[in-house]
C-alpha cells in the first residue's frame, strides 16, 4: 500500500472568502436532479403500490444516512481541493480502479434512459423505446461534448427538471391526494418503523435504498461538482471544460492542498462548512423528502390494492390513465411528460458522473504528464464509451426498464457501503485535527456503514438461499 502524502509535502493555501449561500446553491440541486428519477418516480412508488405506505420510514432513514455520507464527501474536498476518489487512490490505486469499475457497471445499464423512453411512448401513443433511448443517449452525449463548462450545462438541465417536478407535485397535492391518505402515510411511518411489508424482497429493498436520493458513485461526484462550483480549496483547482468549445486548463501535478490552520482560515472554514451543510440540507434532503413522500402517496391513492400491476414500468401508464379519469387528460399528459423529462435528465447526469470519476482517476494516477490525454478528453472518451456500451446492451435485447434499474441500484448500495468505510478512514486520518471527522458525525458514519451493510448482507443471504 502506497504511503499517504503528508501535509508537509503539500502546498499550503488559504481558503477563499466564503461564497454567499445563494451563490453556493447548485451541487445539491444537481445531485437531487439526477437522483430524483428512478427511485422517486418508479421504485418507491412501485413498492408503495404493491406493499402500501409501510416503507416510508425506510426512505426517510435512507435520506438521513445519505446526508451524513454526502457531507463527509464534501468535507474532504472543501479542505483539500481533491476529490475523495483521488484521496482513496493515494493509499492504493486499486480503490480508484474498483470504484471506477463499479461506477461503469452501475451506469452502463441504461435503465434511466430506457425508462424515460418507455414513458415517452405512453405519452405519444407508440414508438420503439430501444431506438428512442439510443437517440436520447446520443443527444445527451452531444450536449456534454459541446458544453463550454460541463458542470454549468448539467446544473441548468437539472434545475429545470427539479422546477418542473416540484410544479407537478404541487398540482397533485391540490387535485389528487386526499387528507385521509396523508393521515395514513403519517400513521404508517410512525407505527410501521422497522417493519417490512409482506411481498417485498430484500433485493427490491436494496434497490430502492440505492435509488433514494442519490446512491453509489453518484454521491462521490459531489466532490467534483463542489470543486467546479469553487467551494473552499476547490477554487484552487481548474474546472472541467469541453476540449471542443472550452479552453483546456492544465491542472498540473497536484490537486491537493494543505489548509493553513491560522485563526482567519479556521473562521472561514466554519462559515464554508455551515453554508455547505445548509445548501445540501435544503436543496437535496428536503426536495428528496418531499418528492418521495408525495409520489408514494400518489401511488397509494391511485394504485394500491389493484391486482393488475406487473413488475415493470407499465404501472405508470395505469397511474396516468387513473389521473386522467379522476382529474383530466391534462394531468395525465403532465405526469408522463414530467416523468420522461426527469428520467432523461437523470441519464445525462449519470453519464456525467462516470465520466468525471473515471477521467479524474486516470489523469491523476496514470496520465499526469500526458499532453494528449487531458482530463476533458478522457471525460469525453468515457462518456461516449458508456453510450456505445449502453446502446449495445439495448440492441442485444436487454430492454426491461425495471430490471435494468434494479441491477444498477443494487450495485449502488453495495458500492456505497464500500466507500463509506473508506471515508471514515480518509476524514479521520488524512485531514488536520481542526477540520476532521469526529463526534456525532463519526457516529453517523458508523450507523451508515451498519445500515448499508445490513441490507447488502440480507440480500446476499436471500439470493444464496434460492440456489
C-alpha positions in Angstrom: 0.0 0.0 0.0 1.4 3.4 -1.0 2.5 5.9 1.6 0.0 8.7 2.1 1.1 12.1 1.2 1.7 14.1 4.4 0.7 17.7 4.8 4.4 18.6 5.0 4.7 17.6 1.3 1.8 19.8 0.2 1.4 23.4 -1.0 -0.3 25.3 1.9 -3.1 27.6 0.7 -5.6 29.9 2.4 -9.3 29.3 2.0 -11.0 31.7 -0.3 -13.6 34.0 1.2 -16.9 32.0 1.6 -19.5 32.4 -1.1 -22.9 33.6 -0.1 -25.4 30.8 0.5 -27.3 31.9 -2.6 -24.2 31.6 -4.8 -23.4 28.2 -3.3 -26.7 26.7 -4.4 -26.1 24.2 -7.2 -24.4 20.9 -6.3 -27.3 19.8 -4.1 -29.7 20.7 -6.9 -27.6 18.7 -9.4 -27.5 15.7 -7.0 -31.2 15.8 -6.4 -32.0 16.4 -10.1 -30.1 13.3 -11.1 -31.2 11.2 -8.2 -34.9 12.3 -8.4 -35.8 9.8 -11.1 -35.6 6.0 -10.8 -36.3 5.9 -7.0 -38.8 8.7 -6.7 -40.8 8.0 -10.0 -40.5 4.2 -10.3 -39.0 2.1 -7.5 -40.5 3.7 -4.3 -44.0 4.3 -5.9 -43.9 0.7 -7.2 -43.1 -0.6 -3.7 -46.0 1.5 -2.3 -48.4 0.3 -5.0 -47.7 -3.4 -4.0 -47.0 -3.0 -0.3 -48.6 0.1 0.9 -47.1 3.1 2.8 -45.3 0.9 5.4 -41.9 1.6 3.8 -41.9 5.4 4.0 -39.8 5.2 7.2 -37.1 3.4 5.2 -37.0 6.1 2.6 -36.7 8.8 5.2 -34.0 6.9 7.1 -32.0 6.5 3.8 -32.1 10.2 3.2 -30.8 11.0 6.7 -28.0 8.5 6.3 -27.1 9.9 2.9 -26.9 13.4 4.2 -24.3 12.4 6.7 -22.3 10.5 4.0 -22.6 13.3 1.4 -21.3 15.9 3.8 -18.2 13.8 4.6 -17.6 13.7 0.8 -17.9 17.5 0.7 -15.7 17.9 3.8 -12.7 16.3 2.2 -12.8 18.4 -1.0 -13.6 21.6 0.9 -10.5 21.1 3.0 -8.1 19.8 0.3 -9.4 20.6 -3.2 -9.0 17.0 -4.1 -11.8 14.5 -4.9 -12.4 11.7 -2.4 -11.7 9.1 -5.1 -8.3 10.6 -5.6 -7.9 10.6 -1.8 -8.7 6.9 -1.7 -6.3 6.2 -4.5 -3.3 7.8 -2.6 -3.3 4.8 -0.3 -3.9 2.2 -3.0 -4.7 2.8 -6.7 -6.8 -0.3 -6.6 -9.5 1.6 -4.7 -9.9 4.0 -7.6 -10.0 1.2 -10.1 -12.6 -0.7 -8.1 -14.8 2.5 -7.8 -14.4 3.3 -11.5 -15.4 -0.2 -12.5 -18.3 -0.2 -10.0 -19.5 3.1 -11.5 -19.1 1.8 -15.0 -21.1 -1.3 -14.1 -23.7 0.8 -12.2 -24.4 3.2 -15.1 -23.7 1.2 -18.2 -27.2 -0.4 -17.8 -29.3 2.4 -19.4 -32.3 1.9 -17.1 -33.0 5.6 -16.6 -32.9 6.5 -20.3 -34.9 3.4 -21.2 -37.5 4.2 -18.6 -37.8 7.7 -19.9 -38.2 6.4 -23.4 -40.8 3.9 -22.3 -42.8 6.6 -20.5 -42.5 8.8 -23.6 -44.2 6.0 -25.7 -47.1 6.1 -23.2 -47.3 9.9 -23.8 -47.3 9.8 -27.6 -49.1 6.6 -28.0 -46.4 4.4 -29.5 -42.8 4.0 -30.7 -39.8 1.8 -30.1 -38.3 2.5 -26.7 -35.0 1.0 -27.8 -34.3 3.3 -30.7 -35.7 6.3 -28.8 -33.3 5.5 -26.0 -30.3 5.2 -28.3 -31.2 8.6 -29.9 -31.6 10.2 -26.5 -28.2 8.9 -25.3 -26.6 10.3 -28.5 -28.2 13.7 -27.9 -27.0 13.7 -24.3 -23.5 12.8 -25.5 -23.5 15.7 -27.9 -24.7 18.2 -25.3 -22.0 17.2 -22.9 -19.4 17.3 -25.6 -20.1 20.8 -26.7 -20.6 22.3 -23.2 -18.0 25.0 -22.5 -18.2 24.2 -18.8 -19.8 20.8 -18.4 -21.0 21.4 -14.8 -22.8 24.6 -15.8 -24.8 22.7 -18.5 -25.7 19.8 -16.2 -26.7 22.2 -13.4 -29.0 24.2 -15.7 -30.7 21.0 -17.0 -31.2 19.6 -13.5 -32.6 23.0 -12.2 -35.2 22.9 -15.0 -36.1 19.3 -14.2 -36.4 20.0 -10.4 -38.6 23.0 -11.1 -40.9 21.0 -13.4 -41.1 18.2 -10.9 -41.9 20.5 -7.9 -44.7 22.1 -10.0 -46.2 18.6 -10.7 -46.0 17.7 -7.0 -47.9 20.9 -6.1 -50.6 20.1 -8.7 -51.2 16.5 -7.3 -51.2 17.8 -3.7 -54.0 20.2 -4.7 -56.0 17.9 -7.1 -55.4 14.3 -6.2 -54.1 13.3 -2.7 -56.8 13.2 -0.1 -56.4 14.1 3.6 -57.1 10.5 4.6 -54.1 9.4 2.5 -51.9 12.0 4.2 -53.1 10.7 7.6 -52.4 7.1 6.6 -48.9 8.0 5.5 -48.1 9.7 8.8 -49.5 6.8 10.8 -47.7 4.1 8.8 -44.4 6.0 9.0 -44.6 6.1 12.8 -46.2 2.7 13.6 -44.5 0.8 10.9 -41.0 1.9 11.7 -38.6 -1.1 11.4 -41.2 -3.4 9.7 -41.0 -4.7 6.1 -44.4 -5.3 4.4 -45.1 -8.8 3.1 -44.2 -9.5 -0.5 -41.2 -7.0 -0.5 -37.9 -8.8 -1.2 -34.5 -7.7 0.1 -33.4 -7.3 -3.5 -36.1 -4.7 -4.1 -35.3 -3.0 -0.8 -31.6 -2.7 -1.6 -32.5 -1.4 -5.0 -34.9 1.2 -3.6 -32.3 2.3 -1.0 -29.7 2.7 -3.8 -32.2 4.9 -5.6 -33.4 7.1 -2.8 -31.9 10.5 -3.3 -28.5 9.6 -4.7 -26.6 6.4 -4.4 -23.4 4.6 -5.3 -20.9 6.6 -7.3 -23.5 9.3 -7.7 -22.7 10.6 -4.2 -19.0 10.6 -4.8 -19.2 13.1 -7.6 -20.3 15.8 -5.2 -16.5 16.2 -4.8 -16.2 17.1 -8.5 -19.3 19.3 -8.5 -18.4 21.4 -5.5 -14.9 21.8 -6.9 -16.3 23.1 -10.2 -18.7 25.4 -8.1 -15.5 26.8 -6.5 -16.2 25.6 -2.9 -13.4 26.0 -0.4 -10.0 24.7 -1.5 -11.6 23.5 -4.7 -11.3 27.1 -6.0 -7.6 26.4 -6.5 -8.2 23.5 -8.9 -9.2 24.1 -12.6 -12.7 23.2 -13.7 -13.7 20.5 -16.2 -14.3 22.1 -19.6 -15.0 20.8 -23.0 -12.0 20.2 -25.2 -14.1 21.2 -28.2 -15.6 24.5 -27.1 -13.8 25.4 -23.8 -10.3 26.4 -23.0 -8.5 23.4 -21.5 -6.7 24.4 -18.3 -3.7 22.5 -17.2 -4.3 21.1 -13.8 -0.6 20.4 -13.1 0.8 17.6 -11.0 -1.2 18.3 -7.8 -4.8 18.9 -6.9 -4.4 18.5 -3.2 -3.5 21.4 -0.9 -2.9 21.8 2.8 -5.3 24.2 4.6 -3.5 26.9 6.5 -4.6 26.5 10.1 -4.4 30.1 11.4 -7.4 31.7 13.0 -8.6 33.5 9.9 -8.7 30.3 7.8 -10.4 28.3 10.5 -13.0 31.1 10.8 -13.6 30.9 7.1 -13.7 27.1 7.3 -16.6 27.3 9.8 -18.6 29.5 7.5 -17.9 27.3 4.4 -18.9 24.2 6.4 -22.1 25.7 7.8 -23.2 27.0 4.4 -22.4 23.8 2.6 -24.5 21.8 5.1 -27.4 24.3 4.7 -27.2 24.1 0.9 -27.3 20.3 0.9 -30.0 20.1 3.5 -32.4 22.4 1.7 -31.7 21.5 -1.9 -31.0 17.8 -1.6 -32.6 16.3 1.5 -35.7 18.5 1.7 -36.5 18.2 -2.0 -35.9 14.4 -2.0 -38.1 14.1 1.1 -41.0 16.0 -0.5 -40.7 14.1 -3.8 -40.6 10.6 -2.3 -43.4 11.4 0.1 -45.8 12.9 -2.5 -45.0 10.3 -5.3 -45.6 7.4 -2.8 -48.8 9.0 -1.6 -49.9 9.4 -5.2 -49.2 5.8 -6.0 -51.1 4.7 -2.8 -54.1 6.9 -3.7 -54.3 5.6 -7.3 -52.8 2.1 -7.4 -52.8 0.3 -4.0 -55.0 -2.8 -3.9 -55.1 -3.4 -7.7 -54.3 -6.9 -8.9 -53.2 -5.9 -12.4 -49.8 -4.4 -11.6 -46.9 -6.0 -13.3 -43.2 -5.9 -12.2 -42.3 -3.4 -15.0 -42.9 0.3 -15.8 -46.4 -0.3 -17.1 -47.8 0.7 -13.8 -47.0 4.3 -14.7 -49.4 4.0 -17.7 -52.1 2.7 -15.4 -51.5 5.5 -13.0 -51.6 8.1 -15.7 -54.9 6.8 -17.0 -56.4 7.0 -13.5 -55.2 10.6 -13.2 -57.0 11.3 -16.5 -60.2 9.8 -15.2 -60.1 11.5 -11.8 -58.9 15.0 -12.8 -58.5 15.3 -16.6 -56.4 14.4 -19.6 -54.2 17.4 -19.0 -52.9 15.8 -15.7 -52.1 12.6 -17.5 -50.0 14.5 -20.1 -48.3 16.5 -17.4 -47.4 13.3 -15.3 -46.0 11.4 -18.3 -44.1 14.4 -19.6 -42.5 15.2 -16.3 -41.6 11.6 -15.8 -40.0 11.3 -19.2 -38.0 14.5 -18.8 -36.9 13.6 -15.3 -35.6 10.2 -16.4 -33.8 11.5 -19.4 -32.3 14.4 -17.4 -31.1 11.8 -14.9 -29.4 9.8 -17.7 -27.4 12.9 -18.6 -26.3 13.4 -15.1 -25.3 9.7 -14.7 -23.2 9.8 -17.8 -21.5 13.0 -16.4 -20.9 11.1 -13.1 -18.9 8.2 -14.5 -17.1 10.5 -17.0 -15.9 12.7 -14.1 -14.9 9.8 -11.8 -13.0 7.9 -14.4 -11.3 10.8 -16.0 -10.2 12.3 -12.7 -8.8 9.0 -11.6 -7.0 8.1 -14.8 -5.5 11.6 -15.2 -4.2 11.8 -11.6 -2.8 8.3 -11.4 -1.7 7.2 -14.9 -1.6 10.2 -17.3 -0.4 13.1 -15.2 2.2 14.3 -17.7 0.4 13.4 -20.9 -0.2 16.4 -23.2 -2.7 14.4 -25.3 -4.8 12.8 -22.6 -6.1 15.8 -20.6 -9.0 15.3 -18.2 -11.6 16.8 -20.6 -10.6 14.4 -23.4 -10.6 11.4 -21.1 -14.0 12.6 -19.9 -15.5 12.5 -23.4 -13.9 9.1 -24.2 -15.5 7.6 -21.1 -18.9 9.3 -21.7 -19.1 8.0 -25.3 -17.9 4.6 -24.4 -20.8 4.3 -21.9 -23.2 5.5 -24.6 -21.9 2.9 -27.0 -22.0 0.1 -24.5 -25.4 1.1 -23.2 -26.8 1.1 -26.8 -25.3 -2.3 -27.5 -26.9 -3.7 -24.3 -30.3 -2.5 -25.5 -29.8 -3.7 -29.0 -28.8 -7.1 -27.7 -32.3 -7.5 -26.1 -31.8 -6.3 -22.5 -34.7 -3.8 -22.6 -36.7 -4.2 -19.4 -36.5 -0.8 -17.6 -37.3 -2.1 -14.1 -34.9 -5.0 -14.4 -32.1 -2.6 -15.6 -32.8 -0.2 -12.8 -32.7 -3.0 -10.1 -29.3 -4.2 -11.3 -27.9 -0.6 -11.3 -29.4 0.4 -7.9 -28.4 -2.8 -6.1 -24.8 -2.1 -7.3 -25.2 1.4 -6.0 -26.0 0.3 -2.5 -23.0 -2.1 -2.3 -20.5 0.5 -3.5 -21.9 3.0 -1.0 -21.1 0.5 1.7 -17.5 0.2 0.5 -16.7 3.9 0.2 -18.4 4.8 3.5 -15.8 2.7 5.2 -13.1 4.4 3.2 -14.5 7.8 4.0 -14.2 7.2 7.8 -10.5 6.4 7.4 -9.9 9.4 5.0 -11.6 12.1 7.1 -10.2 10.9 10.5 -6.6 10.4 9.4 -5.9 12.5 6.3 -7.3 15.8 7.5 -5.9 18.2 10.1 -7.4 17.9 13.6 -9.5 21.1 13.5 -11.5 20.0 10.4 -11.5 16.2 10.6 -14.4 13.9 11.1 -15.4 13.4 14.8 -18.2 13.5 17.3 -21.8 12.8 16.2 -20.8 12.9 12.6 -18.4 9.9 13.2 -21.2 8.1 14.9 -23.5 8.9 12.0 -21.0 7.4 9.6 -20.7 4.2 11.6 -24.5 3.9 11.6 -24.4 4.4 7.8 -22.0 1.5 7.4 -24.2 -0.7 9.5 -27.3 0.4 7.6 -26.0 -0.4 4.1 -24.2 -3.5 5.4 -27.3 -5.0 6.9 -29.4 -4.8 3.7 -26.5 -5.9 1.5 -25.9 -9.0 3.6 -29.6 -9.7 3.8 -29.9 -9.6 0.0 -26.9 -11.8 -0.3 -28.3 -14.4 2.1 -31.7 -14.3 0.3 -30.1 -14.9 -3.1 -27.9 -17.8 -1.7 -31.0 -19.5 -0.2 -32.5 -19.6 -3.7 -29.6 -21.6 -5.1 
